Amino acid sequence: MREPPDKDILRLARQDLVAMPGYASVEPPEILAKRLGIPEERIVKLDGNENPYGSSTKVREALASFPRYHIYPDPEQRRMREAIAEYVGADPDRIVVGNGSDELLDLTGRLFLSPGDGVVNAPPTFGIYEFVARTYGAQVVEVPRREDFALDLEPMEKALATGAKLIFLASPNNPTGNAVALEELERLLAHDAVVVVDEAYAEFADGSFLALAAERDNLIVTRTFSKWAGLAGLRAGYGVFPRAVAETIRKIKMPYNMNVAAQAAVLASLEDREALVENVKLIVDERERMAERLAGFPWLRVYPSRANFLLCQVQGRSATEVQAQLRERGVLVRHFDSPGVRGCLRISVGRPQDTDRLVEALAEIGAAVV
């Protein structure tokens, strides 16, 4: 059967979206294993900031025994919001849950952004912020971070003072691993703009702005179960919003935006948080061990991190080549070549045996170059 002639139907689409580059995602291990010609179990996946210990055993039990997959989920997600409220110490009415925290960032953009509105972004940072802004036709005002990855506050405040209405901040920041200071956030909150703090990695760091969210009517804090609870594949996130904003977000979201499996997994995770917190401690401890081991390579500059990954600048050789050679050995890491993080690798914290494989592979690469 012949395909219909190409009528260039995209001429009817928004041309800014047609021309927009897509978000660069990581590939699943089974695809990479097939491409590399090695067994999937030999893949050391350190490129997605996933939890190497997986989800709680209670999650697997809950999903196996869940009896109502044929029934639509509660569109208000009441049980889940109540459980999250108890976890974070917030009012359930101020909580919105979503298909990953990415959806909540998108919903925030949907509510606040019209074409031409200004959005302040502080690269290097999580690529979804710019992605969200551009999908709603907003103008992205880029304020690059300082050399130590701290926020450059004066130009950020200038952008907010001259009309930008939304700013996205990650704390700890991805891919640099550093956190926003309270005094920095207070200065930004003083402006008539919405400040979104993405705390996807908060459980691995000391400190959170959730308590401040209860006091400020222009602060939104989003979080996820992907990292600390090992639910990245189920897509489960939440945010603490000003009450009026939360009510409106719940009104404009898709009614069944979180499926019953994800909701059951979140409830089971929160019931087993003690075990999950122990896994978080294992990851934090391994982060410090991995940083120490990587610092032993004179051609790697290891930046301090409060997340579940380390950013390393490759010096005196090609970061692209190092990533490729690690990949050939079944060790997957993320490469960055954008301003501020040019020639850098972001390496997720895995299990001790994963760190050992990584170090062994780096030693082989280093020896081959000498």
PARO-952296 format. One record per residue (C-alpha): chain; x, y, z; residue in three letters. Coordinates in Angstrom, 1 decimal, padded with zeros to 4 digits, always signed. Example, Ala and Ser with C-alpha at 12.3 -4.5 7.8 and 13.67 -1.06 7.14 Angstrom:
{'A'; {+012.3; -004.5; +007.8}; 'ALA'};
{'A'; {+013.7; -001.1; +007.1}; 'SER'};
This chain:
{'A'; {+000.0; +000.0; +000.0}; 'MET'};
{'A'; {+001.4; +003.4; -001.0}; 'ARG'};
{'A'; {+001.9; +006.0; +001.6}; 'GLU'};
{'A'; {-000.2; +009.2; +001.1}; 'PRO'};
{'A'; {+001.7; +012.1; -000.5}; 'PRO'};
{'A'; {+003.5; +014.4; +002.0}; 'ASP'};
{'A'; {+001.3; +017.5; +002.2}; 'LYS'};
{'A'; {+003.6; +019.2; +004.7}; 'ASP'};
{'A'; {+000.9; +019.1; +007.4}; 'ILE'};
{'A'; {+003.4; +020.7; +009.8}; 'LEU'};
{'A'; {+002.8; +024.0; +008.0}; 'ARG'};
{'A'; {-000.3; +024.2; +010.2}; 'LEU'};
{'A'; {+001.7; +023.7; +013.4}; 'ALA'};
{'A'; {+003.4; +026.1; +015.7}; 'ARG'};
{'A'; {+006.7; +026.7; +013.9}; 'GLN'};
{'A'; {+008.6; +027.5; +017.1}; 'ASP'};
{'A'; {+007.8; +024.0; +018.3}; 'LEU'};
{'A'; {+008.7; +022.4; +015.0}; 'VAL'};
{'A'; {+012.1; +024.1; +015.1}; 'ALA'};
{'A'; {+012.7; +023.4; +018.8}; 'MET'};
{'A'; {+015.3; +020.8; +019.7}; 'PRO'};
{'A'; {+014.1; +017.9; +021.8}; 'GLY'};
{'A'; {+015.2; +017.0; +025.3}; 'TYR'};
{'A'; {+018.2; +014.7; +025.3}; 'ALA'};
{'A'; {+017.2; +011.6; +027.2}; 'SER'};
{'A'; {+019.3; +008.6; +028.2}; 'VAL'};
{'A'; {+018.7; +005.3; +026.5}; 'GLU'};
{'A'; {+017.4; +002.2; +028.3}; 'PRO'};
{'A'; {+020.1; -000.4; +029.2}; 'PRO'};
{'A'; {+018.6; -003.2; +027.2}; 'GLU'};
{'A'; {+019.0; -001.2; +024.0}; 'ILE'};
{'A'; {+022.5; -000.2; +024.9}; 'LEU'};
{'A'; {+023.5; -003.8; +025.8}; 'ALA'};
{'A'; {+022.2; -005.0; +022.4}; 'LYS'};
{'A'; {+024.1; -002.3; +020.6}; 'ARG'};
{'A'; {+027.4; -003.0; +022.6}; 'LEU'};
{'A'; {+027.0; -006.7; +022.2}; 'GLY'};
{'A'; {+027.3; -007.5; +026.0}; 'ILE'};
{'A'; {+024.8; -009.0; +028.4}; 'PRO'};
{'A'; {+022.5; -006.5; +030.1}; 'GLU'};
{'A'; {+023.6; -007.6; +033.5}; 'GLU'};
{'A'; {+027.1; -006.4; +032.6}; 'ARG'};
{'A'; {+025.9; -002.8; +032.1}; 'ILE'};
{'A'; {+026.9; -000.4; +034.9}; 'VAL'};
{'A'; {+024.3; +002.3; +034.4}; 'LYS'};
{'A'; {+025.6; +005.5; +035.9}; 'LEU'};
{'A'; {+024.0; +008.0; +033.5}; 'ASP'};
{'A'; {+020.5; +008.6; +034.7}; 'GLY'};
{'A'; {+020.8; +009.4; +038.4}; 'ASN'};
{'A'; {+018.6; +006.4; +039.2}; 'GLU'};
{'A'; {+018.6; +004.6; +042.6}; 'ASN'};
{'A'; {+020.8; +001.5; +042.2}; 'PRO'};
{'A'; {+018.9; -000.3; +045.0}; 'TYR'};
{'A'; {+015.6; +000.0; +043.3}; 'GLY'};
{'A'; {+012.2; +000.3; +044.9}; 'SER'};
{'A'; {+011.0; -001.0; +048.3}; 'SER'};
{'A'; {+010.0; -004.7; +048.4}; 'THR'};
{'A'; {+006.7; -003.4; +049.7}; 'LYS'};
{'A'; {+006.2; -001.7; +046.3}; 'VAL'};
{'A'; {+006.6; -004.9; +044.4}; 'ARG'};
{'A'; {+004.2; -006.6; +046.8}; 'GLU'};
{'A'; {+001.6; -003.8; +046.5}; 'ALA'};
{'A'; {+001.8; -003.8; +042.7}; 'LEU'};
{'A'; {+001.5; -007.6; +042.5}; 'ALA'};
{'A'; {-001.6; -007.7; +044.7}; 'SER'};
{'A'; {-003.4; -004.6; +043.6}; 'PHE'};
{'A'; {-006.9; -005.6; +042.7}; 'PRO'};
{'A'; {-008.3; -002.6; +040.7}; 'ARG'};
{'A'; {-006.2; -002.0; +037.6}; 'TYR'};
{'A'; {-009.4; -002.0; +035.6}; 'HIS'};
{'A'; {-010.8; +001.0; +037.5}; 'ILE'};
{'A'; {-009.8; +004.6; +036.8}; 'TYR'};
{'A'; {-007.7; +006.2; +039.6}; 'PRO'};
{'A'; {-009.0; +008.9; +041.9}; 'ASP'};
{'A'; {-008.6; +012.1; +039.9}; 'PRO'};
{'A'; {-008.0; +014.0; +043.1}; 'GLU'};
{'A'; {-005.4; +011.6; +044.4}; 'GLN'};
{'A'; {-006.7; +012.1; +048.0}; 'ARG'};
{'A'; {-005.0; +009.2; +049.7}; 'ARG'};
{'A'; {-001.7; +010.0; +048.1}; 'MET'};
{'A'; {-001.8; +013.7; +048.9}; 'ARG'};
{'A'; {-002.6; +012.9; +052.5}; 'GLU'};
{'A'; {+000.3; +010.5; +052.8}; 'ALA'};
{'A'; {+002.7; +013.0; +051.2}; 'ILE'};
{'A'; {+001.4; +015.7; +053.4}; 'ALA'};
{'A'; {+002.3; +013.6; +056.5}; 'GLU'};
{'A'; {+005.7; +012.9; +055.0}; 'TYR'};
{'A'; {+006.6; +016.6; +054.3}; 'VAL'};
{'A'; {+004.5; +018.3; +057.0}; 'GLY'};
{'A'; {+002.3; +020.3; +054.6}; 'ALA'};
{'A'; {-001.4; +020.8; +054.1}; 'ASP'};
{'A'; {-002.9; +018.2; +051.7}; 'PRO'};
{'A'; {-004.8; +021.0; +050.0}; 'ASP'};
{'A'; {-001.5; +022.6; +048.9}; 'ARG'};
{'A'; {-000.1; +019.4; +047.3}; 'ILE'};
{'A'; {-000.4; +018.4; +043.7}; 'VAL'};
{'A'; {+000.9; +015.1; +042.4}; 'VAL'};
{'A'; {+001.9; +014.3; +038.9}; 'GLY'};
{'A'; {+003.4; +011.9; +036.4}; 'ASN'};
{'A'; {+006.9; +012.7; +037.6}; 'GLY'};
{'A'; {+007.8; +016.1; +038.9}; 'SER'};
{'A'; {+008.4; +017.0; +035.2}; 'ASP'};
{'A'; {+004.7; +017.2; +034.7}; 'GLU'};
{'A'; {+004.4; +019.6; +037.6}; 'LEU'};
{'A'; {+007.0; +021.9; +036.0}; 'LEU'};
{'A'; {+005.0; +021.7; +032.8}; 'ASP'};
{'A'; {+001.7; +022.4; +034.6}; 'LEU'};
{'A'; {+003.3; +025.4; +036.2}; 'THR'};
{'A'; {+004.3; +026.7; +032.8}; 'GLY'};
{'A'; {+000.8; +026.0; +031.5}; 'ARG'};
{'A'; {-000.7; +028.1; +034.2}; 'LEU'};
{'A'; {+001.7; +031.1; +034.3}; 'PHE'};
{'A'; {+003.3; +031.4; +030.8}; 'LEU'};
{'A'; {+001.9; +033.1; +027.8}; 'SER'};
{'A'; {+003.8; +033.6; +024.5}; 'PRO'};
{'A'; {+006.5; +036.2; +025.1}; 'GLY'};
{'A'; {+006.6; +036.0; +028.9}; 'ASP'};
{'A'; {+010.1; +036.0; +030.4}; 'GLY'};
{'A'; {+011.5; +032.9; +032.2}; 'VAL'};
{'A'; {+014.8; +033.2; +034.0}; 'VAL'};
{'A'; {+017.1; +030.2; +033.7}; 'ASN'};
{'A'; {+020.5; +029.6; +035.3}; 'ALA'};
{'A'; {+022.6; +027.3; +033.2}; 'PRO'};
{'A'; {+024.2; +024.9; +033.5}; 'PRO'};
{'A'; {+021.1; +023.3; +034.9}; 'THR'};
{'A'; {+018.3; +020.8; +034.2}; 'PHE'};
{'A'; {+017.3; +021.0; +030.6}; 'GLY'};
{'A'; {+013.6; +020.6; +031.2}; 'ILE'};
{'A'; {+013.3; +024.2; +032.5}; 'TYR'};
{'A'; {+014.2; +025.6; +029.1}; 'GLU'};
{'A'; {+012.1; +022.9; +027.4}; 'PHE'};
{'A'; {+009.0; +023.9; +029.4}; 'VAL'};
{'A'; {+009.5; +027.6; +028.8}; 'ALA'};
{'A'; {+009.9; +027.2; +025.0}; 'ARG'};
{'A'; {+006.9; +024.8; +024.7}; 'THR'};
{'A'; {+004.7; +027.7; +025.9}; 'TYR'};
{'A'; {+006.3; +030.3; +023.7}; 'GLY'};
{'A'; {+008.1; +032.1; +026.6}; 'ALA'};
{'A'; {+011.3; +034.0; +026.2}; 'GLN'};
{'A'; {+014.2; +032.4; +028.1}; 'VAL'};
{'A'; {+016.4; +034.8; +029.9}; 'VAL'};
{'A'; {+019.7; +032.9; +030.5}; 'GLU'};
{'A'; {+021.8; +034.0; +033.4}; 'VAL'};
{'A'; {+024.8; +031.7; +033.5}; 'PRO'};
{'A'; {+026.1; +030.6; +036.8}; 'ARG'};
{'A'; {+029.4; +031.8; +038.2}; 'ARG'};
{'A'; {+032.6; +029.7; +037.8}; 'GLU'};
{'A'; {+031.9; +027.9; +041.1}; 'ASP'};
{'A'; {+028.3; +027.2; +039.9}; 'PHE'};
{'A'; {+026.7; +029.7; +042.4}; 'ALA'};
{'A'; {+023.8; +031.8; +041.1}; 'LEU'};
{'A'; {+024.7; +035.2; +039.6}; 'ASP'};
{'A'; {+022.0; +037.0; +041.6}; 'LEU'};
{'A'; {+022.3; +040.6; +040.3}; 'GLU'};
{'A'; {+021.4; +039.9; +036.6}; 'PRO'};
{'A'; {+018.7; +037.4; +037.8}; 'MET'};
{'A'; {+017.1; +040.1; +040.0}; 'GLU'};
{'A'; {+017.4; +042.6; +037.1}; 'LYS'};
{'A'; {+015.5; +040.2; +034.8}; 'ALA'};
{'A'; {+012.8; +039.7; +037.5}; 'LEU'};
{'A'; {+012.6; +043.4; +038.2}; 'ALA'};
{'A'; {+012.1; +044.2; +034.5}; 'THR'};
{'A'; {+009.2; +041.8; +033.9}; 'GLY'};
{'A'; {+010.3; +038.1; +033.9}; 'ALA'};
{'A'; {+007.5; +036.3; +035.7}; 'LYS'};
{'A'; {+008.9; +032.8; +036.4}; 'LEU'};
{'A'; {+012.3; +031.4; +037.5}; 'ILE'};
{'A'; {+013.3; +027.7; +037.8}; 'PHE'};
{'A'; {+015.9; +026.7; +040.3}; 'LEU'};
{'A'; {+017.2; +023.2; +041.1}; 'ALA'};
{'A'; {+018.5; +022.6; +044.6}; 'SER'};
{'A'; {+020.7; +020.6; +044.6}; 'PRO'};
{'A'; {+021.4; +021.6; +041.0}; 'ASN'};
{'A'; {+021.6; +019.1; +038.2}; 'ASN'};
{'A'; {+024.3; +018.6; +036.8}; 'PRO'};
{'A'; {+026.6; +020.5; +039.2}; 'THR'};
{'A'; {+025.4; +019.1; +042.6}; 'GLY'};
{'A'; {+025.4; +022.4; +044.6}; 'ASN'};
{'A'; {+022.5; +023.8; +046.5}; 'ALA'};
{'A'; {+020.8; +027.2; +046.6}; 'VAL'};
{'A'; {+021.5; +029.2; +049.8}; 'ALA'};
{'A'; {+018.5; +030.5; +051.8}; 'LEU'};
{'A'; {+019.7; +034.1; +051.5}; 'GLU'};
{'A'; {+019.8; +033.7; +047.7}; 'GLU'};
{'A'; {+016.3; +032.4; +047.5}; 'LEU'};
{'A'; {+015.0; +035.1; +049.8}; 'GLU'};
{'A'; {+016.4; +037.8; +047.5}; 'ARG'};
{'A'; {+014.6; +036.2; +044.5}; 'LEU'};
{'A'; {+011.4; +035.8; +046.4}; 'LEU'};
{'A'; {+011.3; +039.5; +047.1}; 'ALA'};
{'A'; {+010.3; +040.1; +043.5}; 'HIS'};
{'A'; {+006.8; +039.9; +042.0}; 'ASP'};
{'A'; {+007.5; +036.6; +040.2}; 'ALA'};
{'A'; {+006.9; +032.9; +040.7}; 'VAL'};
{'A'; {+010.0; +031.0; +042.0}; 'VAL'};
{'A'; {+010.0; +027.2; +041.4}; 'VAL'};
{'A'; {+012.6; +025.2; +043.4}; 'VAL'};
{'A'; {+013.1; +021.7; +042.1}; 'ASP'};
{'A'; {+014.2; +019.5; +045.0}; 'GLU'};
{'A'; {+014.5; +016.3; +043.1}; 'ALA'};
{'A'; {+017.6; +015.4; +045.0}; 'TYR'};
{'A'; {+016.7; +016.9; +048.4}; 'ALA'};
{'A'; {+016.8; +013.6; +050.3}; 'GLU'};
{'A'; {+020.5; +013.3; +049.5}; 'PHE'};
{'A'; {+021.2; +016.8; +050.9}; 'ALA'};
{'A'; {+020.9; +018.5; +054.2}; 'ASP'};
{'A'; {+018.2; +021.2; +053.9}; 'GLY'};
{'A'; {+015.0; +021.9; +052.1}; 'SER'};
{'A'; {+012.8; +024.9; +051.4}; 'PHE'};
{'A'; {+009.5; +023.0; +052.1}; 'LEU'};
{'A'; {+008.9; +024.9; +055.3}; 'ALA'};
{'A'; {+009.4; +028.2; +053.6}; 'LEU'};
{'A'; {+006.8; +027.3; +051.0}; 'ALA'};
{'A'; {+004.2; +027.6; +053.7}; 'ALA'};
{'A'; {+005.1; +031.2; +054.3}; 'GLU'};
{'A'; {+005.6; +032.6; +050.8}; 'ARG'};
{'A'; {+002.8; +033.0; +048.3}; 'ASP'};
{'A'; {+005.2; +033.0; +045.3}; 'ASN'};
{'A'; {+007.2; +029.9; +046.1}; 'LEU'};
{'A'; {+006.6; +026.4; +044.6}; 'ILE'};
{'A'; {+008.7; +023.4; +045.7}; 'VAL'};
{'A'; {+008.6; +020.2; +043.5}; 'THR'};
{'A'; {+009.9; +016.8; +044.4}; 'ARG'};
{'A'; {+010.0; +013.3; +043.1}; 'THR'};
{'A'; {+010.0; +009.6; +044.1}; 'PHE'};
{'A'; {+012.3; +008.8; +041.2}; 'SER'};
{'A'; {+015.6; +009.2; +043.1}; 'LYS'};
{'A'; {+015.3; +008.4; +046.8}; 'TRP'};
{'A'; {+012.5; +005.9; +046.5}; 'ALA'};
{'A'; {+013.6; +004.2; +043.3}; 'GLY'};
{'A'; {+010.4; +004.8; +041.3}; 'LEU'};
{'A'; {+011.9; +006.5; +038.2}; 'ALA'};
{'A'; {+010.1; +004.0; +035.9}; 'GLY'};
{'A'; {+006.7; +004.6; +037.4}; 'LEU'};
{'A'; {+006.8; +008.4; +037.2}; 'ARG'};
{'A'; {+005.7; +009.8; +040.5}; 'ALA'};
{'A'; {+006.2; +013.4; +041.6}; 'GLY'};
{'A'; {+004.6; +016.0; +043.8}; 'TYR'};
{'A'; {+004.8; +019.7; +044.5}; 'GLY'};
{'A'; {+003.9; +022.0; +047.4}; 'VAL'};
{'A'; {+002.1; +025.1; +046.0}; 'PHE'};
{'A'; {+000.5; +028.2; +047.3}; 'PRO'};
{'A'; {-003.1; +027.1; +048.1}; 'ARG'};
{'A'; {-004.8; +029.1; +045.3}; 'ALA'};
{'A'; {-002.2; +027.9; +042.8}; 'VAL'};
{'A'; {-002.6; +024.2; +043.9}; 'ALA'};
{'A'; {-006.4; +024.5; +043.4}; 'GLU'};
{'A'; {-005.9; +025.9; +039.9}; 'THR'};
{'A'; {-003.3; +023.4; +038.9}; 'ILE'};
{'A'; {-005.5; +020.5; +039.9}; 'ARG'};
{'A'; {-008.2; +022.1; +037.8}; 'LYS'};
{'A'; {-006.1; +022.4; +034.6}; 'ILE'};
{'A'; {-004.3; +019.0; +034.8}; 'LYS'};
{'A'; {-005.5; +015.9; +033.1}; 'MET'};
{'A'; {-008.0; +014.3; +035.4}; 'PRO'};
{'A'; {-006.2; +010.9; +035.6}; 'TYR'};
{'A'; {-002.6; +012.1; +035.3}; 'ASN'};
{'A'; {-001.2; +009.5; +037.7}; 'MET'};
{'A'; {-002.1; +005.9; +037.2}; 'ASN'};
{'A'; {-003.1; +003.5; +039.9}; 'VAL'};
{'A'; {+000.2; +001.6; +039.9}; 'ALA'};
{'A'; {+002.2; +004.8; +040.6}; 'ALA'};
{'A'; {-000.2; +005.8; +043.4}; 'GLN'};
{'A'; {+000.0; +002.3; +045.0}; 'ALA'};
{'A'; {+003.8; +002.4; +044.7}; 'ALA'};
{'A'; {+004.0; +005.8; +046.4}; 'VAL'};
{'A'; {+001.8; +004.7; +049.3}; 'LEU'};
{'A'; {+003.9; +001.6; +049.8}; 'ALA'};
{'A'; {+007.1; +003.6; +049.6}; 'SER'};
{'A'; {+006.0; +006.0; +052.3}; 'LEU'};
{'A'; {+005.0; +003.0; +054.5}; 'GLU'};
{'A'; {+008.6; +001.7; +054.1}; 'ASP'};
{'A'; {+010.4; +005.0; +054.3}; 'ARG'};
{'A'; {+012.8; +003.7; +057.0}; 'GLU'};
{'A'; {+014.3; +001.1; +054.7}; 'ALA'};
{'A'; {+014.4; +003.6; +051.8}; 'LEU'};
{'A'; {+016.2; +006.2; +054.0}; 'VAL'};
{'A'; {+018.8; +003.5; +054.8}; 'GLU'};
{'A'; {+019.4; +003.1; +051.0}; 'ASN'};
{'A'; {+019.8; +006.9; +050.8}; 'VAL'};
{'A'; {+022.5; +006.8; +053.4}; 'LYS'};
{'A'; {+024.2; +004.0; +051.5}; 'LEU'};
{'A'; {+024.2; +006.2; +048.4}; 'ILE'};
{'A'; {+025.5; +009.3; +050.3}; 'VAL'};
{'A'; {+028.3; +007.2; +051.8}; 'ASP'};
{'A'; {+029.2; +005.8; +048.4}; 'GLU'};
{'A'; {+029.1; +009.3; +046.9}; 'ARG'};
{'A'; {+031.9; +010.3; +049.3}; 'GLU'};
{'A'; {+033.9; +007.1; +048.6}; 'ARG'};
{'A'; {+033.5; +007.5; +044.8}; 'MET'};
{'A'; {+034.6; +011.2; +045.0}; 'ALA'};
{'A'; {+037.7; +010.1; +046.9}; 'GLU'};
{'A'; {+038.5; +007.3; +044.3}; 'ARG'};
{'A'; {+037.9; +009.6; +041.3}; 'LEU'};
{'A'; {+040.1; +012.3; +042.8}; 'ALA'};
{'A'; {+043.0; +009.9; +042.5}; 'GLY'};
{'A'; {+043.0; +010.4; +038.8}; 'PHE'};
{'A'; {+045.0; +013.6; +038.1}; 'PRO'};
{'A'; {+043.1; +014.2; +034.9}; 'TRP'};
{'A'; {+039.7; +014.4; +036.6}; 'LEU'};
{'A'; {+038.5; +017.4; +038.6}; 'ARG'};
{'A'; {+035.8; +016.2; +040.9}; 'VAL'};
{'A'; {+033.3; +018.9; +042.1}; 'TYR'};
{'A'; {+031.6; +018.6; +045.5}; 'PRO'};
{'A'; {+028.0; +017.3; +045.3}; 'SER'};
{'A'; {+025.0; +017.2; +047.6}; 'ARG'};
{'A'; {+023.0; +015.0; +045.2}; 'ALA'};
{'A'; {+023.3; +011.3; +044.1}; 'ASN'};
{'A'; {+025.8; +012.1; +041.4}; 'PHE'};
{'A'; {+029.2; +013.7; +040.9}; 'LEU'};
{'A'; {+030.3; +016.1; +038.2}; 'LEU'};
{'A'; {+033.8; +015.6; +036.9}; 'CYS'};
{'A'; {+035.7; +017.8; +034.5}; 'GLN'};
{'A'; {+038.0; +015.8; +032.2}; 'VAL'};
{'A'; {+041.4; +017.7; +031.8}; 'GLN'};
{'A'; {+044.1; +017.2; +029.2}; 'GLY'};
{'A'; {+042.0; +014.7; +027.1}; 'ARG'};
{'A'; {+038.7; +014.4; +025.4}; 'SER'};
{'A'; {+035.7; +013.9; +027.6}; 'ALA'};
{'A'; {+033.8; +012.5; +024.6}; 'THR'};
{'A'; {+036.5; +009.9; +024.1}; 'GLU'};
{'A'; {+036.5; +009.0; +027.8}; 'VAL'};
{'A'; {+032.8; +008.5; +027.8}; 'GLN'};
{'A'; {+033.0; +006.4; +024.6}; 'ALA'};
{'A'; {+035.7; +004.2; +026.1}; 'GLN'};
{'A'; {+033.8; +003.7; +029.3}; 'LEU'};
{'A'; {+030.8; +002.8; +027.2}; 'ARG'};
{'A'; {+032.8; +000.1; +025.3}; 'GLU'};
{'A'; {+033.5; -001.4; +028.7}; 'ARG'};
{'A'; {+029.8; -001.3; +029.7}; 'GLY'};
{'A'; {+030.0; +001.7; +032.0}; 'VAL'};
{'A'; {+027.5; +004.4; +031.1}; 'LEU'};
{'A'; {+028.0; +008.0; +032.2}; 'VAL'};
{'A'; {+026.5; +011.3; +031.0}; 'ARG'};
{'A'; {+028.6; +013.7; +028.9}; 'HIS'};
{'A'; {+028.1; +017.5; +028.9}; 'PHE'};
{'A'; {+029.6; +019.9; +026.4}; 'ASP'};
{'A'; {+027.6; +023.1; +027.0}; 'SER'};
{'A'; {+028.9; +026.4; +028.5}; 'PRO'};
{'A'; {+029.9; +026.0; +032.1}; 'GLY'};
{'A'; {+030.3; +022.3; +032.0}; 'VAL'};
{'A'; {+032.2; +021.8; +028.8}; 'ARG'};
{'A'; {+034.3; +018.6; +028.8}; 'GLY'};
{'A'; {+032.4; +017.3; +031.9}; 'CYS'};
{'A'; {+031.1; +013.9; +032.8}; 'LEU'};
{'A'; {+028.2; +013.5; +035.3}; 'ARG'};
{'A'; {+028.5; +010.1; +037.0}; 'ILE'};
{'A'; {+025.6; +008.7; +039.1}; 'SER'};
{'A'; {+026.4; +007.1; +042.4}; 'VAL'};
{'A'; {+025.8; +003.4; +042.2}; 'GLY'};
{'A'; {+026.6; +000.5; +044.5}; 'ARG'};
{'A'; {+030.2; -000.1; +045.7}; 'PRO'};
{'A'; {+030.8; -002.7; +043.0}; 'GLN'};
{'A'; {+029.6; -000.2; +040.4}; 'ASP'};
{'A'; {+032.2; +002.3; +041.6}; 'THR'};
{'A'; {+034.9; -000.4; +041.5}; 'ASP'};
{'A'; {+034.0; -001.2; +037.9}; 'ARG'};
{'A'; {+034.1; +002.5; +037.0}; 'LEU'};
{'A'; {+037.5; +003.0; +038.6}; 'VAL'};
{'A'; {+038.9; -000.1; +037.0}; 'GLU'};
{'A'; {+037.7; +001.1; +033.6}; 'ALA'};
{'A'; {+039.1; +004.6; +034.1}; 'LEU'};
{'A'; {+042.4; +003.1; +035.2}; 'ALA'};
{'A'; {+042.5; +001.1; +031.9}; 'GLU'};
{'A'; {+041.7; +004.2; +029.9}; 'ILE'};
{'A'; {+044.3; +006.3; +031.7}; 'GLY'};
{'A'; {+047.0; +003.6; +031.2}; 'ALA'};
{'A'; {+046.2; +003.4; +027.5}; 'ALA'};
{'A'; {+046.7; +007.1; +027.0}; 'VAL'};
{'A'; {+050.0; +007.4; +028.9}; 'VAL'};
